[in-house]
Amino acid sequence: MFNSNTSVLNDLWPFLRLSGRYGGRFSLGFLLGLVTLVSSVGLLALSGWFITATALAGLTVATAQVFNFLTPGAGVRGFSIARTAGRYGERLVSHDATFRLLAHLRTWFFEKVEPLAPSGLRKYRQADLLNRLVADIDTLDGLYLRLVSPLLLAVAGSCALVILAAIYSGSVAILLAIILSVCLLVLPALFFRLGRQPGEDLVRERSQLRVQLLDYVAGQTELQLLGAVSRYRTRVEQAEEKVLTTEHQVNRVTALSLLLITALTVSTVTGVLWFGARDMAVAGLSGPLVVMLVLATMAAFEAIMPLPGAFQMLGQTQRAASRLRDITEQKPTVVFPEKSIKGVSPEGRVKLQSVEFSYVPSVPVLQNFDLTLEAGERVALMGATGCGKSSVLQLLTRDWPLGRGSIELDGLPLEQFCEQDLRSRMAVMPQRIHIFSASLRDNLLLACGDRSSEVDDRELLKILEQVGLDHLATEDQLLDIWLGSAGRALSGGEQRRVGLARVLLRLRDSKCRLVLLDEPTEGLDPETEKKMVEVLEQLLGDRTLLVVTHRHALLKLVQRVVRVGN
């Protein structure tokens, strides 16, 4: 059990620590929750006492005339107003803090993931990463709202109830102290144990279901062509059946927790009533006070009731936290220095010497590879598929760590450039062009970084005309059309021209002296390809060019060809 608790704490502690930046908001939410709990107990207890005392006072004219109706009535109204205001404020403050924390967690998670790409993320599918970023972080929203806050309120409410009971009846206070201690110590441990495995299974199986479903939906075209729709649909249904079975197990534990807490509530109220009635006969405890203690006990158990469910869900929360830690605690394989060495002007000189590289240790991709590009030189890399052409570009951009050998840029080892300085010296067009769900303007301005405000719409329209994308919409709508999954779908050739447009925007920067292109005209018809070659020839100027291609039309741009591989 100790090891289990240690594991839970290890998994959750990083996220509890991150929530510290919103500690003020969470503390205010707890205080408002405490006000709500005290007001609920006070309202029910005072109402019970008031109604009973009023009934007894009305038995005779004398007692009815001297009974104080105003003070208890004002107290009832005060507790009612305080409970309403406290509950509204607690919900507002706690949920606001939780949403802020979730937004911060997503930013924090992305900041941890970004340095790992692509080498540190190759064992994770994109759907799995998306599931961790969205669903697993959403699961953590219960860490405060459904675990920390209810536990603290239950402890505070239990202590307050015992103190209240001790003022009027020692036996009732002892009974409440024993039962509430059992509730606070035994129930969380019991339902954590019962709910941990189903909770962990549910997180894992929901993740698998989302991945299967994304594959099924995204691959409809290929599945239809290959006649594999029914097979993949069966996989989705099997994954869904597992989720439903596990949810049924979770629901059974939830039902057991409700049954047990209801039984404890009834037993405790019965015990308080019995001991209170005994004290009426022995110690002279008044009937209205007995009713007050009974109703206060019922109200206080509202704070105990969420505990079994909270600790039952702790397994899911721990599993989600563990899945996030699997990624965030990885060390990046490529680490950039904070600052570059000053005085190295951008020229575009590149030197690779005795480079060895492999994605898998036993399968070398590059062996003793040498390549030198002088400033302003244009070179094409050609070779068979899989020989390592694209890997050369990825090593130059430091997407992957270098195995052996050395790579220099402008006479300085590549490892001595900070990331910002390295990116500013080159324009890169990868083989796969990513189109974000955003406007065409936003997709282009990504290439400008912090200098996007310096580019006006006229320049963007001119570049779109140069790459042949002015046909997508009329000029007054062109930059505002929405791209991505929720907008205009682009063909493969159109996506590549968006990539070329980004390269042309990078060429506006005087520090950009090295241009790296990976199959820049793949998917373009010969006429469009010829036009793109002419545009590049016109705008490259004296910059250094390294292009990966198997198309002879691009050889007009280069001065020499380097064969990679055998």
C-alpha positions in Angstrom: 0.0 0.0 0.0 2.9 2.3 0.8 4.4 1.7 -2.6 1.1 2.4 -4.2 0.7 5.7 -2.5 4.3 6.6 -3.4 3.6 5.9 -7.0 0.4 8.0 -7.0 2.3 10.9 -5.4 5.2 10.6 -7.9 2.8 10.7 -10.8 0.6 13.6 -9.5 3.2 15.8 -7.8 4.5 17.5 -11.0 0.9 18.6 -11.8 0.2 19.6 -8.2 3.3 21.7 -8.3 2.3 23.4 -11.6 -1.1 24.3 -10.1 0.8 26.4 -7.5 0.9 29.4 -9.9 -2.9 29.5 -9.4 -2.7 28.9 -5.6 -4.4 32.1 -4.8 -7.4 31.3 -6.9 -7.6 27.8 -5.6 -7.3 29.0 -2.0 -10.1 31.5 -2.6 -12.2 28.7 -4.1 -11.6 26.5 -1.0 -12.6 29.3 1.4 -15.8 29.9 -0.6 -16.4 26.2 -0.5 -15.9 26.2 3.2 -18.4 29.1 3.6 -20.9 27.1 1.5 -20.4 24.0 3.6 -20.7 25.9 6.9 -23.8 27.7 5.6 -25.4 24.5 4.5 -24.8 22.8 7.9 -25.9 26.0 9.7 -29.0 26.4 7.6 -30.3 22.9 8.1 -29.3 22.7 11.8 -30.7 26.1 12.7 -33.9 25.5 10.7 -34.4 22.2 12.5 -33.9 23.8 15.9 -36.0 26.8 15.0 -39.0 24.7 13.7 -38.8 22.3 16.7 -38.4 25.1 19.3 -41.2 27.1 17.7 -43.5 24.1 17.9 -42.6 23.5 21.6 -42.9 27.2 22.4 -46.4 27.3 20.8 -47.7 24.7 23.3 -48.5 27.5 25.8 -49.3 31.2 25.5 -46.6 32.2 27.9 -43.8 30.5 26.1 -45.1 31.7 22.7 -45.0 35.3 23.9 -41.4 35.2 25.2 -39.9 33.1 22.3 -37.5 35.1 20.1 -38.6 34.5 16.5 -36.6 37.3 14.9 -33.0 36.2 15.6 -33.3 32.6 14.4 -35.3 33.8 11.4 -32.5 36.3 10.5 -30.0 33.5 11.0 -31.9 31.2 8.6 -32.0 34.0 6.0 -28.4 34.8 6.5 -27.2 31.2 6.1 -29.4 30.8 3.0 -27.9 33.9 1.4 -24.4 32.9 2.4 -24.8 29.4 1.0 -26.1 30.7 -2.4 -23.4 33.3 -2.7 -20.7 31.0 -1.5 -21.7 28.2 -3.9 -21.9 30.5 -6.9 -18.5 32.2 -6.0 -16.9 28.8 -5.3 -18.0 27.4 -8.7 -16.9 30.6 -10.5 -13.5 30.9 -8.9 -12.6 27.1 -8.8 -13.6 26.5 -12.4 -11.9 29.6 -13.6 -8.7 28.5 -11.9 -9.1 25.0 -13.3 -9.6 26.2 -16.9 -6.6 28.4 -16.6 -4.6 25.5 -15.2 -5.7 23.2 -18.1 -4.7 25.9 -20.6 -1.3 26.3 -19.0 -0.9 22.5 -18.9 -1.5 22.2 -22.6 1.1 25.0 -23.3 3.5 23.4 -20.9 3.0 20.0 -22.5 3.6 21.4 -26.0 6.7 23.1 -24.8 8.0 19.8 -23.5 7.0 17.9 -26.7 8.4 20.4 -29.2 12.1 19.8 -28.4 11.6 16.0 -28.7 10.4 16.1 -32.3 11.0 14.2 -34.4 13.5 11.8 -32.9 12.0 11.5 -29.4 8.5 11.1 -30.7 8.9 8.4 -33.3 7.5 5.7 -31.1 4.2 7.6 -30.6 1.5 7.9 -33.2 0.0 11.3 -33.9 -3.4 10.2 -32.7 -1.9 9.1 -29.4 0.0 12.4 -28.9 -3.3 14.2 -29.6 -5.1 12.1 -27.2 -2.6 12.9 -24.5 -2.7 16.6 -25.2 -6.5 16.7 -25.1 -8.1 13.8 -23.2 -5.4 13.1 -20.7 -5.0 16.7 -19.7 -8.8 17.0 -19.5 -8.7 14.1 -17.0 -6.5 16.1 -14.7 -9.2 18.7 -14.3 -10.6 16.5 -11.4 -7.3 16.7 -9.5 -8.4 19.8 -7.6 -12.2 20.0 -8.2 -12.9 16.3 -7.4 -10.0 15.3 -5.2 -8.0 18.0 -3.3 -10.9 20.4 -2.6 -13.5 17.8 -1.5 -10.9 16.1 0.7 -10.0 19.3 2.5 -13.7 20.3 2.8 -14.6 16.9 4.2 -11.8 17.1 6.9 -12.8 20.7 7.8 -16.5 19.9 7.9 -16.0 16.8 10.0 -13.9 18.7 12.6 -16.5 21.5 12.7 -19.3 19.0 13.3 -17.5 17.2 16.0 -16.7 20.5 17.8 -20.4 21.5 17.5 -21.6 18.2 18.9 -19.0 18.4 21.8 -20.6 21.6 23.0 -23.9 20.0 23.7 -23.3 16.2 24.0 -20.0 14.4 24.6 -21.4 11.0 23.6 -22.7 12.3 20.3 -19.3 14.0 19.7 -17.4 10.7 20.4 -19.8 8.8 18.0 -19.3 11.3 15.2 -15.5 11.4 15.7 -15.3 7.6 15.4 -17.6 7.3 12.3 -16.2 10.4 10.5 -12.6 9.2 11.1 -13.5 5.9 9.6 -15.1 7.7 6.6 -12.0 9.9 6.1 -9.4 7.1 6.4 -11.1 3.9 5.2 -13.4 5.0 2.4 -10.7 6.8 0.3 -8.3 3.8 0.7 -11.0 1.3 -0.1 -12.4 2.9 -3.2 -9.0 3.9 -4.5 -8.1 0.2 -4.3 -11.4 -0.9 -6.0 -11.3 1.8 -8.7 -7.7 1.9 -9.5 -7.4 -0.9 -12.0 -10.7 -0.2 -13.8 -9.7 3.4 -14.0 -6.3 2.8 -15.5 -7.9 0.3 -17.9 -10.5 2.9 -18.9 -7.9 5.5 -19.8 -5.9 3.1 -21.8 -8.9 1.6 -23.6 -10.4 5.0 -24.4 -7.1 6.1 -25.9 -7.0 2.9 -28.1 -10.6 3.5 -29.2 -9.8 7.1 -30.2 -6.8 5.9 -32.2 -8.8 3.2 -33.9 -11.6 5.6 -34.7 -9.3 8.2 -36.1 -7.7 5.6 -38.3 -11.1 4.5 -39.5 -12.4 7.9 -40.3 -9.2 9.4 -41.8 -8.5 6.4 -43.9 -11.9 5.9 -45.5 -10.6 6.5 -49.1 -7.8 3.9 -48.8 -10.0 1.5 -46.9 -12.7 1.6 -49.5 -10.2 1.0 -52.3 -8.6 -1.9 -50.5 -11.8 -3.4 -49.3 -10.8 -3.2 -45.6 -13.7 -1.1 -44.3 -15.4 -4.0 -42.5 -12.2 -5.2 -40.9 -11.3 -1.8 -39.5 -14.9 -1.2 -38.4 -14.7 -4.5 -36.5 -11.6 -3.2 -34.7 -13.4 0.0 -33.7 -16.4 -2.0 -32.4 -14.1 -4.3 -30.4 -12.3 -1.4 -28.9 -15.7 0.2 -28.1 -16.9 -3.0 -26.4 -13.9 -3.0 -24.2 -14.6 0.6 -23.1 -18.2 -0.2 -22.3 -17.2 -3.3 -20.3 -14.7 -1.3 -18.3 -17.2 1.5 -17.8 -19.7 -1.0 -16.4 -17.1 -2.1 -13.9 -16.5 1.5 -12.9 -20.2 2.1 -12.6 -20.6 -0.9 -10.3 -17.9 0.5 -8.0 -19.7 3.9 -8.1 -23.0 2.2 -7.1 -21.3 0.4 -4.3 -19.9 3.8 -3.0 -23.3 5.4 -3.1 -24.8 2.4 -1.2 -22.1 2.5 1.4 -22.2 6.2 2.0 -26.0 6.2 2.2 -25.9 3.3 4.8 -23.2 5.2 6.8 -25.3 8.4 6.7 -28.4 6.5 7.9 -26.5 4.7 10.6 -24.8 7.8 11.8 -28.0 9.8 12.0 -29.7 6.9 13.8 -26.8 6.8 16.3 -26.9 10.6 16.9 -30.7 10.4 17.4 -30.3 7.5 19.9 -27.5 9.1 21.9 -29.3 12.5 21.8 -32.5 10.9 23.1 -30.5 9.3 25.9 -29.0 12.6 26.8 -32.4 14.1 26.9 -33.4 11.7 29.6 -30.0 11.7 31.5 -28.4 15.0 30.9 -31.4 17.2 30.2 -30.5 17.9 26.5 -33.4 19.7 24.9 -35.4 18.2 22.0 -34.6 21.1 19.6 -30.9 20.6 20.1 -31.2 16.9 19.4 -33.0 17.8 16.1 -30.3 20.3 15.4 -27.5 17.7 15.8 -29.3 15.2 13.7 -29.9 17.6 10.8 -26.3 19.0 11.1 -25.0 15.5 10.8 -27.1 14.9 7.6 -25.8 18.2 6.1 -22.2 17.4 7.1 -22.3 14.1 5.2 -22.8 16.1 2.0 -19.1 16.8 2.3 -18.3 13.1 2.9 -20.3 11.9 0.0 -17.9 12.9 -2.9 -14.9 11.2 -1.3 -15.5 7.6 -2.5 -16.1 8.8 -6.0 -13.1 11.1 -5.9 -10.7 8.3 -4.9 -12.3 5.9 -7.2 -11.4 8.2 -10.1 -7.9 8.7 -8.8 -6.7 5.7 -10.8 -7.8 7.4 -14.0 -6.2 10.6 -13.0 -2.9 8.8 -12.0 -2.9 6.9 -15.3 -3.4 10.1 -17.3 -0.7 11.8 -15.4 1.7 8.9 -15.9 1.0 8.9 -19.7 1.9 12.6 -19.8 5.0 12.1 -17.7 6.2 9.4 -20.2 6.7 12.2 -22.7 7.4 15.3 -20.6 10.2 13.7 -18.6 12.1 12.6 -21.7 15.4 14.3 -22.4 15.7 15.9 -25.9 18.3 14.1 -28.0 19.1 17.5 -29.7 20.0 20.3 -27.3 20.6 23.9 -28.5 22.8 26.3 -26.6 21.1 29.4 -25.2 23.2 31.8 -27.3 25.4 31.5 -30.4 29.0 32.6 -30.6 29.0 36.2 -31.8 30.8 37.5 -34.8 29.9 34.7 -37.2 28.2 36.4 -40.2 25.7 34.4 -42.3 27.3 33.3 -45.5 25.8 29.9 -46.3 29.0 27.8 -46.2 28.3 24.2 -45.3 30.8 21.4 -44.6 29.9 17.8 -43.7 32.8 15.6 -42.9 32.8 11.8 -42.2 29.1 11.9 -41.3 27.6 8.7 -40.0 23.9 8.5 -39.1 21.2 5.9 -38.6 17.6 6.0 -37.3 18.0 2.4 -36.0 21.5 1.5 -34.6 21.8 -1.7 -36.7 20.7 0.0 -40.0 23.1 2.8 -41.1 21.7 5.4 -43.4 24.8 7.6 -44.0 28.4 6.3 -43.7 31.5 8.4 -44.1 29.5 11.0 -46.0 31.3 14.2 -47.0 29.9 17.3 -48.6 31.1 20.8 -49.0 29.2 23.8 -50.2 30.8 27.2 -50.7 28.9 30.4 -50.2 26.5 30.9 -53.1 27.0 27.4 -54.5 24.0 25.3 -55.7 24.1 21.6 -55.3 21.5 18.8 -55.9 21.4 15.6 -53.9 20.2 12.6 -56.0 20.1 8.9 -55.3 17.8 5.9 -54.7 14.9 6.1 -52.3 16.0 5.6 -48.8 19.7 6.4 -49.4 19.7 9.3 -47.0 19.1 12.4 -49.1 16.4 13.8 -46.8 18.4 12.8 -43.8 21.2 15.2 -44.8 18.8 18.1 -44.7 17.4 16.9 -41.4 20.9 16.8 -39.9 21.6 20.3 -41.2 18.4 21.6 -39.4 19.3 19.5 -36.3 16.0 17.6 -36.4 18.1 14.5 -35.5 21.3 14.1 -33.5 24.4 13.5 -35.5 25.9 10.0 -35.0 29.6 10.6 -35.9 31.5 13.1 -37.9 31.1 16.9 -38.0 28.8 19.5 -39.6 29.9 23.1 -39.9 27.9 26.1 -41.0 29.8 29.3 -41.8 32.9 27.8 -40.3 31.3 27.0 -36.9 30.2 23.6 -35.6 26.4 23.3 -36.0 26.1 22.4 -32.3 27.3 25.9 -31.3 24.3 27.8 -32.9 21.3 28.6 -30.8 18.0 27.5 -32.3 16.8 31.0 -33.2 20.1 31.9 -34.9 20.3 28.6 -36.8 16.7 28.9 -38.1 17.2 32.5 -39.1 20.1 31.5 -41.4 18.2 29.1 -43.6 14.9 28.6 -45.5 13.7 25.0 -45.4 11.0 23.3 -47.4 10.5 19.7 -46.0 9.1 16.8 -48.1 5.9 17.0 -46.1 4.2 20.4 -46.1 1.9 20.9 -43.1 -1.2 23.1 -43.6 -2.6 24.5 -40.4 -6.3 25.0 -39.7 -6.1 28.7 -40.2 -6.4 31.4 -42.9 -4.1 31.3 -45.9 -2.5 34.5 -44.6 -1.6 32.9 -41.3 -0.2 29.8 -43.0 2.1 32.0 -45.0 3.2 34.3 -42.2 4.5 31.4 -40.2 7.6 31.7 -42.3 8.2 35.3 -41.1 8.2 34.5 -37.4 8.5 37.7 -35.3 8.8 39.8 -38.4 5.3 38.9 -39.7 4.0 42.5 -39.0 6.5 43.8 -41.6 4.8 41.9 -44.4 1.8 43.6 -46.0 -1.0 41.9 -48.0 0.3 43.2 -51.3 3.6 41.2 -50.9 1.7 38.1 -49.9 -0.6 38.4 -53.0 2.4 38.9 -55.2 4.1 35.7 -53.9 0.8 33.8 -54.3 0.7 34.9 -57.9 4.4 33.8 -58.4 3.7 30.3 -57.1 0.4 30.0 -59.0 -2.0 30.0 -56.0 -4.0 33.1 -57.0 -6.7 30.9 -58.5 -8.0 29.7 -55.0 -10.2 32.7 -54.6 -10.8 36.3 -55.7 -8.1 38.8 -54.7 -10.2 40.4 -51.9 -10.9 36.9 -50.4 -7.7 35.0 -51.2 -5.7 35.7 -48.0 -8.8 35.1 -45.8 -9.8 31.7 -47.1 -9.7 29.0 -44.4 -7.4 26.0 -44.9 -7.1 22.7 -43.1 -9.6 20.1 -42.1 -12.4 22.6 -41.5 -11.7 24.7 -44.6 -10.5 24.6 -48.2 -8.8 21.3 -49.0 -5.6 21.7 -51.0 -4.3 19.2 -53.5 -0.8 17.8 -53.0 0.6 20.2 -55.6 -1.1 23.2 -54.0 0.4 22.2 -50.6 3.8 22.2 -52.1 3.3 25.6 -53.6 2.3 26.9 -50.2 5.7 25.5 -49.0 7.4 27.3 -51.8 5.6 30.5 -50.9 6.9 30.2 -47.4 10.5 29.8 -48.7 10.1 32.9 -50.8 8.9 34.8 -47.8 12.0 33.6 -45.9 14.2 34.9 -48.7 13.1 38.5 -47.7 15.4 38.1 -44.7 19.0 39.2 -45.4 20.3 36.7 -42.8 18.8 33.8 -44.7 21.8 32.6 -46.8 21.1 28.8 -47.0 18.1 27.3 -48.8 17.2 23.6 -48.2 14.6 22.1 -50.5 13.3 18.5 -50.3 11.5 17.5 -53.5 10.1 21.1 -54.0 8.3 20.3 -57.3 6.9 16.8 -56.4 3.3 16.5 -57.6 3.5 19.5 -60.0 2.8 19.2 -63.7 5.7 20.0 -66.1 4.4 23.5 -66.9 3.9 24.5 -63.3 7.2 22.9 -62.4 9.0 25.0 -65.1 7.4 28.1 -63.7 8.5 27.3 -60.1 12.1 26.7 -61.3 12.1 30.1 -63.0 10.8 31.8 -59.9 13.5 30.2 -57.7 16.2 31.1 -60.2 15.1 34.7 -60.1 14.9 35.0 -56.3 17.7 32.8 -55.0 20.3 35.3 -56.0 23.7 34.5 -54.5 22.3 32.3 -51.7 23.6 28.7 -51.2 21.1 26.0 -52.4 21.0 22.4 -51.4 18.1 20.6 -53.1 17.0 17.0 -52.9 15.3 15.9 -56.1 14.9 13.1 -58.6 13.4 15.4 -61.3 15.7 16.7 -64.0 13.9 20.0 -64.4 15.4 21.2 -61.1 19.0 20.5 -62.3 18.8 23.8 -64.2 19.1 25.5 -60.8 22.3 23.8 -59.6 25.9 23.8 -60.5 26.7 20.2 -59.6 25.0 17.0 -58.6 26.1 14.8 -55.6 25.1 11.2 -55.6 24.2 9.7 -52.2 24.5 6.0 -51.5 25.8 3.4 -53.9 
